[in-house]
């Protein structure tokens, strides 16, 4: 394994994780709690930039060593796997539509009553239209970049020692642990989501369906939060409560 791959994996799994857990997320929470203007927007933008830097570096390393797109999983599924991939995408879009319909049909009073269900995610979900736009950008970024890294590059890196299934399983666990900033329940949910995405990649032989599904699910989570909280912001009745964490990559 080339040295550059080792350096990259250490930076991603150790460096980035330590930075996020000890610096980024505590400062983000504190900024939202202190009602600093633009706290969420700055966090979303940094998330977009950071993920694309890591994804771009991975793709550059890949291209420099002449590795194929097929080896990484950046290919379109074929045969029955294509049908399965399309089914996954359609199911994720249908789930998003159901989520939005369920929230939009609520009365204002029921939306207010539903806000506590956001739990520890409330501080990070968008509260304004501008934040919602950037959250969508962050979700699209997470869909591509997190799947590229956690279901493509990292499993490939560990496959020579563990085999592909065990390598995928290891990274699912790592993916869940990287979401500990969301608390125990958030980390468990992220682990389960990572397992589902890993299953999709193994079944379809492609990252693309998982990338799309990941992005759609993240968009749904943020948009549901926005729809529940926007009345509170627009009415000016109270500052949004600061209590929660990051989405789902992803």
C-alpha positions in Angstrom: 0.0 0.0 0.0 1.6 3.4 -1.0 2.6 5.7 1.8 0.3 8.5 0.6 -2.7 6.2 1.2 -1.6 5.5 4.8 -1.1 9.2 5.4 -4.5 10.0 4.0 -6.3 7.4 6.0 -4.7 8.5 9.3 -5.6 12.1 8.6 -9.2 11.2 7.8 -9.8 8.7 10.6 -7.7 10.3 13.3 -7.0 13.9 12.4 -10.5 14.9 11.2 -12.3 12.9 13.9 -10.3 14.6 16.7 -10.7 18.0 15.1 -14.5 17.6 14.8 -15.1 16.0 18.2 -12.8 18.3 20.3 -13.1 21.6 18.3 -15.7 21.9 15.6 -18.8 20.5 17.2 -18.2 22.1 20.7 -17.7 25.5 19.1 -20.7 25.0 16.8 -22.9 24.1 19.8 -21.6 27.0 21.8 -22.2 29.5 19.0 -25.8 28.4 18.5 -26.4 28.5 22.2 -25.1 32.0 22.4 -27.3 32.9 19.4 -24.3 34.1 17.3 -25.6 35.4 14.0 -24.8 33.0 11.1 -23.6 30.2 13.3 -25.4 27.5 11.4 -24.5 29.0 8.0 -20.8 29.1 8.9 -20.9 25.5 10.1 -22.7 24.3 6.9 -20.2 26.1 4.7 -17.3 24.7 6.5 -18.8 21.2 6.3 -19.2 21.6 2.5 -15.7 22.8 2.1 -14.1 20.2 4.4 -15.8 17.2 2.9 -15.0 18.3 -0.7 -11.4 18.8 0.3 -11.1 15.2 1.6 -13.1 13.8 -1.3 -11.0 15.7 -3.8 -7.8 14.5 -2.2 -9.0 10.9 -2.3 -9.9 11.2 -6.0 -6.5 12.8 -6.7 -4.7 10.0 -5.0 -6.8 7.5 -6.9 -6.2 9.1 -10.3 -2.4 9.6 -9.6 -2.0 5.8 -9.1 -4.1 4.9 -12.2 -6.8 3.0 -10.3 -10.0 2.3 -12.0 -13.4 3.8 -11.3 -14.8 0.3 -11.1 -12.5 -0.5 -8.2 -13.8 2.5 -6.3 -17.4 1.9 -7.2 -18.0 5.0 -9.3 -19.8 3.1 -12.0 -23.5 2.6 -13.1 -25.0 -0.7 -12.0 -25.9 -3.2 -14.8 -28.5 -5.8 -15.2 -30.7 -6.6 -12.2 -28.4 -4.5 -10.1 -29.5 -1.4 -12.1 -33.1 -2.2 -11.3 -32.3 -2.6 -7.6 -30.4 0.7 -7.6 -33.3 2.5 -9.3 -35.6 0.9 -6.7 -33.4 2.2 -3.9 -33.5 5.7 -5.3 -37.2 5.7 -5.9 -37.8 4.4 -2.3 -35.7 7.2 -0.8 -37.5 9.8 -2.8 -40.9 8.4 -1.8 -39.8 8.4 1.8 -38.8 12.1 1.5 -42.2 12.9 -0.1 -44.0 11.1 2.7 -42.0 13.0 5.3 -42.7 16.4 3.8 -46.4 15.6 3.2 -46.8 14.5 6.8 -45.3 17.7 8.2 -47.0 20.1 5.7 -50.4 18.8 6.6 -49.9 19.6 10.3 -51.6 22.6 11.9 -49.4 25.2 13.5 -50.2 23.9 16.9 -49.3 20.3 16.0 -46.0 21.5 14.4 -45.2 23.2 17.7 -46.0 20.1 19.6 -43.8 18.0 17.3 -40.7 20.2 17.8 -39.4 18.3 20.9 -39.2 15.2 18.7 -36.1 16.8 17.0 -34.3 16.1 20.2 -30.6 16.5 20.0 -30.7 17.4 16.3 -32.6 20.7 16.9 -29.5 22.9 17.1 -28.1 21.8 13.7 -31.2 21.7 11.5 -32.0 24.9 9.5 -34.2 27.6 11.0 -34.4 30.0 8.0 -34.8 29.7 4.2 -31.1 30.7 3.7 -30.0 28.0 6.2 -32.3 25.5 4.4 -30.6 26.2 1.1 -27.1 25.7 2.5 -28.3 22.6 4.4 -29.4 21.1 1.0 -26.0 21.8 -0.3 -24.4 20.1 2.7 -26.7 17.1 2.3 -25.7 16.7 -1.4 -22.1 17.0 -0.4 -22.5 14.4 2.3 -24.2 12.1 0.0 -21.4 12.1 -2.5 -18.4 12.6 -0.3 -19.2 10.4 2.7 -20.2 7.5 0.5 -17.1 7.9 -1.6 -14.9 7.8 1.5 -16.8 5.4 3.8 -18.2 3.0 1.3 -15.6 3.4 -1.4 -12.0 4.4 -0.5 -11.8 3.2 3.1 -13.2 -0.3 2.5 -10.9 -0.6 -0.5 -7.9 0.4 1.8 -8.7 -2.3 4.4 -9.8 -5.1 2.0 -6.3 -6.6 1.5 -6.2 -7.5 5.2 -9.9 -8.1 6.0 -11.6 -9.0 2.7 -14.3 -6.7 1.3 -17.3 -7.7 3.6 -15.3 -7.3 6.8 -13.7 -4.1 5.6 -17.2 -2.7 4.9 -18.3 -3.8 8.4 -15.3 -2.2 10.1 -16.0 1.1 8.3 -19.7 0.9 9.3 -18.6 0.8 12.9 -16.1 3.7 12.3 -18.8 5.7 10.6 -21.1 5.2 13.6 -18.4 6.2 16.1 -17.7 9.4 14.1 -21.2 10.5 14.9 -20.8 10.2 18.7 -21.1 14.0 18.9 -24.8 13.3 18.4 -24.9 11.2 21.5 -25.4 7.5 21.9 -28.7 7.2 20.1 -27.4 9.4 17.2 -24.3 7.2 16.9 -26.4 4.0 16.9 -28.7 5.5 14.2 -25.7 6.5 12.1 -24.3 3.0 12.4 -27.5 1.4 11.2 -27.7 3.9 8.4 -24.1 3.1 7.4 -25.0 -0.6 7.4 -27.9 0.0 5.1 -25.8 2.0 2.7 -23.0 -0.6 2.8 -25.6 -3.2 2.0 -26.8 -1.1 -1.0 -23.3 -0.8 -2.3 -22.5 -4.5 -1.9 -25.8 -5.4 -3.6 -25.6 -3.0 -6.5 -21.9 -3.0 -7.0 -22.0 0.8 -7.2 -21.7 3.8 -5.0 -24.2 5.8 -7.0 -27.5 4.6 -5.6 -26.2 4.9 -2.1 -25.0 8.4 -2.8 -28.4 9.5 -4.1 -30.3 7.8 -1.2 -27.9 9.3 1.4 -28.4 12.8 0.0 -32.2 12.5 -0.2 -32.4 11.2 3.4 -30.3 14.0 4.7 -32.3 16.6 2.8 -35.5 15.1 4.3 -34.1 15.3 7.8 -33.1 18.9 7.5 -36.2 20.0 5.7 -38.6 18.4 8.2 -36.7 20.3 10.9 -37.0 23.5 9.0 -40.7 23.1 8.4 -41.2 22.5 12.1 -39.1 25.4 13.3 -39.6 28.1 10.7 -42.8 29.5 12.3 -41.0 30.0 15.5 -38.3 32.0 13.7 -40.7 34.0 11.6 -42.9 34.9 14.5 -40.0 36.1 16.6 -41.7 34.6 19.6 -38.6 33.0 20.9 -35.1 32.2 19.8 -34.7 28.6 18.5 -33.6 26.3 21.3 -30.0 25.1 21.1 -30.1 21.4 21.4 -28.9 18.9 18.9 -26.4 17.7 16.3 -25.2 16.8 12.7 -26.8 14.8 9.8 -26.8 11.9 8.6 -22.9 12.0 5.0 -22.5 10.8 6.2 
